[in-house]
Amino acid sequence: MTAPTSDVILDRMMALHPKIIDLTLDRVWRLLAALDNPQRTLPPVIHIAGTNGKGSTQAMIRAGLEGAGLTAHAYTSPHLARFHERIRLAGSLISEPVLTAVLDECYAANGGEDITYFEITTCAALLAFSRSRADYTLLEVGLGGRLDATNVIEKPALTVITPISIDHEQFLGDTLAKIAAEKAGIIKRSVPCVVGPQPAEAMDVIERTAAQLGAPLLAHGQHWHVNEEHGRLIFQDETGLRDLPLPNLMGAHQIQNAGTALAALRHLKLCDSAYEAAVTRAEWPARMQRLKTGPLVDQAPDVELWLDGGHNAAAGVALADVLSKLPQRPTHLICGMLNTKDVTGYLKPLAQEATSLTAVSIPGEANTLSAKDTAAAAAKVDLPASTAESVSDALTAITAVDKQARVLICGSLYLAGNILRENA
């Protein structure tokens, strides 16, 4: 009999719990105990939560560690093209044989009990990390923090909280204070916490939580500062100043993410090569990624084609800022979003920078917002909108009017993943 692949086992795992999201740690603790608690034998953990910038910040921290000659495991979600992207062992994507083995082991150890897909796959990642050597483990929270499946590390080396904004209200609460309380759930007693730029309401909650736990804060605007000056990134903390290149990841928001990553690396007391590597070598797909190969590029060779997976109001603001600083060129959006997102909040800032929007439904995604509804939301913010059956059809319609346009495919990481799979 042919051994099952990771895809087959992952499909089985989807059936173990009827809900995609069900925030509690009970099922995770049960399975980890059955696996002999791999979370207790990980390399030093840096645990990262926040609404925006978690992935970019993690990518910069990893680049910095590797620039210092160190290795790091890394866990992130969701994946874009393949599940393997979620798990890096000492810098390399997990191999198919290793992934299949740890998934199969977790599935067997779970014994058919209720557990969500994210919970059991997180346990698989922790199991893989515990069996491979590295200098650090980077864990990105999936949703929230307090009850997220990654929040099982008793004593991380460092926690990090990136900017918090309104998102996932149905799970985390409908105010910044409630959401911040969930994110601050990763703060541990006496463990330092690096805090990126925050709204005052969120910062108040983080400071109260840290004070209750005796956790030292390394907070933006208090203990470290970052800004752009004359085309350079200037970072300053209580130990001095660093003059560095601008981040290779695009956008003014990446200056702040870089500052958060640098504050974490400075706390670890790494060498100068780590700081420059953090801002120049980070890789994070579907964050204003220029597409240069694949069927869509072949379809419209004169188009400047971009891809971005941001999907909430804060991401819309950041993306509009990036577009405003690119060389002037008519910009057309191809947009697909989930029905759980603040579509109007996302599109409103983009309406100031885009010429048109062509709405699509996200292929194969049960929670996609219909193209019709996305187009209607665009019209409400005075962004001329139409619909198309697919991204390819949308691109055909745009190039029929403007063969040398700038086209940005945006609105969802799920749409971005579909594009990357089709344009590999």
C-alpha positions, 0 to 999 in steps of 0.5 A: 500500500502506498504511504499517505502524503502530507496532503492526504493526512492534512485532509483527514485532519480537517475532519477532526473538528467541525469548526475552523476556529475554536479558541481554547488550549485544552485540546492542544495541551491534551495532544502535547501531553500525548506527544511527551510535551515537545514544547518543553524542549525547543530552542529558545523561543521568540513568540510574536503576536499582533494584528499587522506586520507579524509575518514581516517582522518574523522574516526580518528577525530570521534574516537578522539571526541568519546574518549573525551566523545563527539558525532559527526554526520558524512557524507562520500561517496561513500558507500561500501555495503549499502547507510546507511554507508554515514550518521552517527547520533551521532555515529550510522549508520542512521536507515532505518526508519529515512533514508526513511523519510528524503529521501522521504521528500527531494524527495517531496520538490524537486518537480521533478526538476533537481538535482543530486543523490549526491546533493539530498542525501546530502540535506537528510543527512543535514536534518537528522543531523539538527534533531538529537543532537550531539556535532559536525558534520563531513562533507566529501567533495564528489568531489572537494570542491568549488562547492561540495554539502557539501559546504553550511556551512557559518561558520564551526568550522574548515576546513581540507584539506588532501593531494592533488594530481592529480585525477578527472581531467575532473572535477577539472582541469589538474594541481595541482594548479587548483585542489588545487583551487577547494579543497581550496574552502571550506576555509571560512573567519576567520575560521581556516584551518588544512592542511595536507602534500601538494606538494608546488604547492598545498600549494601555492594556499591554502596559497593564498586563506587563506590569502585572507579570513583571515583564520588562517592556521594550516599547516603540516611542519609549525605549526605541525609535525608528524613522527614515532620514535621507533614504536611510533607516535610523534606529536608536535605542538606549544603547546607541544609534544604527544607520542602516539601509531601508528595508528591502520589503516595500512600504513605510509600514516596513520601517516600523516592522524593521524597528520592531525586529531590530529592537528584538535583535538588539535585545539578543545582543547580536553583532552588527551584521545581524542588523543589516541582514534584517533589513536587506535580506528578509523575504516575505511573499505576497507583500507588495511582491512584483510578479515577474514570471508565470502565465499572468505575466506572459498574458500581459507582458507590458503590465507592471504586475503586483501581488499583495495579501493585506486584508484589513483596514490598516493594510489598506492604509499601508498599501495606499501609502506604498502606491502613492510613492511609486512612479505615476502610472494608472493603477488598476486593482483586481480584488477578492476578499473574504466575507469576514473582512471590513471591505469598505475599511480596506478599500476606502484608502485605496480609492484615492490611489487606484483608477479602477477595481475589478472584483473576483471571487476567490477560487475554492474558498467557501468564505469568499465575498462574491465579486458582485458584493466586492464591486458594490463596496468599491462603488460606495467609496467612489472607486469605479468597479466591475466584476470578472469570472477570474483574475485572468479575465480581469487582466484581459479586460484591463489590458484591453483598455490600457496595455501598460497599466500597473495592476495590483492583485489584492484583498486576501492571502487566500487569493494571493496563495491561489495566484502564487500556485498558478504562477509558480 
